[in-house]
Amino acid sequence: MLKSWRFFTLVLTALSLTMESAHVLELPQKMQLDPQMYAAVNGSLYHYFAIVGGAYQMLSLVLAVVLAILVRHRRPAFQWTTVGAVCLLCAFGVWLAVVQPVNTVVATAMSVSPSSVPPLWTQLRGRWEYGHAAGFVLQLVGFCALVVSVLVDEHIAREPLRADSPPGA
């Protein structure tokens, strides 16, 4: 059961990481776009990022927390798993505090005055783009911590007995 939890936690965390990675890779080019093009790209390209990426992010966070509970008696795997879960939680917190408010402002402007969206995106794009970049860093650190948690646990499980270990240890 533990291996399944680890597998699904790592897969969903990696999939969630792809969303933020894409934002980071696009950032230099998008910051050079004129307001109309930037609004067009952001208003159309990321629809499934929100739906699918949001599910990936929430599921990976929940699975990482459950995994930390499952390995709570397996040191140092527990510490690494907890660091991973905390990083994923912080990445979600950054999205809630930095990125989502921009999404809300732009969505409201789109429904009230669509012509105001291009300059609004231009005004808020630094916050939106760099918020995603911060989320990427946190998710990457979280993913790496989760991988390390598996590696250290497997290493301990396969560590040979020392000569001074009592029989049956």
Secondary structure as GFF3:
##gff-version 3
##sequence-region A 1 169
A	DSSP	alpha_helix	2	30	.	.	.	ID=ss1
A	DSSP	alpha_helix	35	44	.	.	.	ID=ss2
A	DSSP	alpha_helix	47	48	.	.	.	ID=ss3
A	DSSP	pi_helix	49	53	.	.	.	ID=ss4
A	DSSP	alpha_helix	54	70	.	.	.	ID=ss5
A	DSSP	alpha_helix	77	94	.	.	.	ID=ss6
A	DSSP	pi_helix	95	99	.	.	.	ID=ss7
A	DSSP	alpha_helix	100	112	.	.	.	ID=ss8
A	DSSP	three_ten_helix	114	116	.	.	.	ID=ss9
A	DSSP	alpha_helix	117	158	.	.	.	ID=ss10
###
